[in-house]
C-alpha cells in the first residue's frame, strides 16, 4: 500500500488551520464560516471522494479494507470505505 504520510500531514494542516480560525473569529460566526468554507475546499487538492470511496489525486481508489487489522487499527472508529 502506498505511503500517504504527505496527504495525512496536509489534511492535518487544514484541520489545524480551522482550529486557529475558531480562535481568530471568536464571537463572529459569519467570519468563522467564511474562513472554514474556503479552507475546507483545499481537501479536494489532496484527496477526493464520490461519497462512498476515497481517491488520491491520480484517481486511484484508497481501499482501506484490504489492509491487515494491525495496519489500519486507527481506522476502526471510522466508517468503512470501499472502492466502488
Phi, psi and omega in degrees: 000137179298154177274120181254034181298317181299317180293320179297318179295317180296318178293321177299319180300320177299314179297318180296319177297320178296321176298319177297320178300326180296327175286318182295323189253028178308134178068014177224082184297327180294314178298314180301312180300316180298316180297315182292318180300321178291315184292316185297335180293341179295339182299333181288347175273354182251308177221161175226169181212150172260011182098346181234324183235158174254144181229143174282179185293345177268002179088004180282130181287136176264099182262094183289345182282353180270350181281170176284162182301318182291326180298324188241028180301327180293344182269359189298333181267000180265157177298149177294133178246122179231143177290136181259000000 
